[in-house]
Amino acid sequence: MRIYLDMCCYNRPYDPQDQLKIAMETQSKIRIQQLIENGKYELIGSYTLDYECENVPVPMRRKSIKDFIRRNISAYVGVERDTEISAIAERIMETNVKQQDAYHVASAIYAGCSYFITTDIRLLKYQTDEIRMVNPIEFITEMEE
């Protein structure tokens, strides 16, 4: 099964862990990474993810995220697919999803992902039959039932 994690999901372990929801999302995200490393899920990357990763302000975090993606990526949606991705993203943006988020979701849809995993509460309001939108806790809960 193909899955796509957006940048806020990758950054969750670096957030202050004093709220229970954040701590639970962090533990779920770490579990997802373990499952990816063990070959249970196929991780999809994209040029949009690369762009956002380059803008992570803390070099150690940026390197850690890039290294994980590089080691574990199964497929990549490159900039040469921008025409197709843009068409999907335009449709998504009509529902008031921000441009960068729409490009992430469009890349995941284009790559045939079953799940889009994010900690962005606003983005989780977007729902479509094309891909399941969940936070890390929901993903782990659904997969380990």
C-alpha positions in Angstrom: 0.0 0.0 0.0 1.3 3.4 -1.0 1.2 6.3 1.6 2.2 9.9 1.5 3.3 11.9 4.6 3.3 15.7 4.3 6.0 17.9 5.8 4.0 18.8 9.0 3.8 15.1 9.7 7.6 14.7 9.2 8.1 17.7 11.6 5.7 16.5 14.3 8.5 14.8 16.4 10.3 18.1 16.6 7.3 20.0 18.0 6.9 20.5 21.8 5.4 17.3 23.2 3.5 18.8 26.2 0.1 18.3 24.6 -1.2 14.7 24.6 -2.5 14.9 21.0 0.9 16.0 19.7 2.7 13.3 21.7 0.3 10.6 20.4 0.8 11.9 16.8 4.5 11.8 17.3 4.5 8.2 18.5 2.1 7.2 15.7 4.4 8.9 13.1 7.4 7.1 14.5 5.5 3.8 14.3 4.6 4.6 10.6 8.3 5.2 9.9 9.1 1.8 11.4 6.5 0.1 9.3 7.9 1.8 6.2 11.4 0.8 7.0 10.2 -2.8 7.5 8.6 -2.8 4.0 5.0 -2.9 5.1 4.1 0.4 3.3 5.5 2.1 0.2 6.5 5.7 0.9 5.9 8.2 -1.9 7.8 11.4 -2.3 7.4 14.4 -4.5 9.0 17.6 -5.8 6.6 19.5 -3.5 7.9 17.6 -0.5 11.5 18.3 -1.6 10.7 22.0 -1.8 9.2 22.2 1.6 12.0 20.1 3.1 14.5 22.6 1.8 12.7 25.2 3.8 12.9 23.4 7.1 14.9 26.1 9.1 16.9 23.8 11.4 19.6 22.0 9.5 19.7 18.9 11.7 15.9 18.4 11.2 16.1 19.0 7.5 18.9 16.4 7.1 17.1 13.8 9.2 13.9 14.2 7.2 15.7 14.1 3.9 17.8 11.1 4.9 14.7 9.1 6.0 12.9 9.9 2.7 16.0 9.1 0.6 16.5 5.8 2.3 12.9 4.7 2.2 11.2 6.2 -0.9 9.5 3.7 -3.2 8.3 6.1 -5.9 8.7 9.8 -6.7 6.5 12.3 -8.4 8.9 14.6 -10.1 8.6 18.1 -11.5 8.3 16.6 -15.0 4.7 15.7 -13.9 3.8 19.3 -13.0 1.2 19.6 -15.7 -0.7 16.6 -14.4 -0.2 17.6 -10.8 -1.3 21.2 -11.4 -4.5 20.0 -13.0 -5.4 17.9 -9.9 -4.2 20.6 -7.5 -6.4 23.3 -9.2 -9.4 21.1 -8.6 -8.4 20.7 -5.0 -7.8 24.4 -4.4 -11.4 25.1 -5.5 -12.4 23.7 -2.1 -10.2 26.4 -0.3 -7.2 24.1 0.3 -4.0 26.1 0.2 -1.8 25.8 -2.9 1.1 24.0 -1.2 -1.2 21.5 0.5 -3.1 21.0 -2.8 0.1 20.1 -4.5 0.9 17.5 -1.8 -2.5 15.9 -2.1 -2.4 16.0 -5.9 1.0 14.3 -5.9 -0.3 11.5 -3.6 -3.4 11.0 -5.8 -1.3 11.0 -8.9 1.0 8.3 -7.4 -1.9 6.1 -6.5 -1.6 6.4 -2.7 -4.3 4.9 -0.5 -3.6 7.3 2.4 -2.5 10.9 2.8 -1.1 11.4 6.3 -1.0 14.9 7.9 -1.2 16.6 11.2 -2.7 19.7 9.6 -6.2 20.0 11.1 -7.3 22.4 8.4 -6.1 20.1 5.6 -7.9 17.1 7.2 -11.2 18.9 6.5 -10.6 18.2 2.8 -12.2 14.9 1.9 -12.3 13.0 -1.4 -13.0 9.6 -2.7 -9.6 9.6 -4.4 -7.5 9.2 -1.2 -8.1 8.7 2.5 -7.1 11.8 4.5 -6.0 10.9 8.0 -3.7 12.0 10.9 -1.0 9.6 12.1 -3.1 8.3 15.0 -6.1 7.5 12.7 -3.8 5.7 10.3 -2.2 3.5 13.0 -5.6 2.8 14.6 -7.1 1.7 11.2 -4.1 -0.4 10.2 -3.7 -2.2 13.6 -7.3 -3.1 14.2 
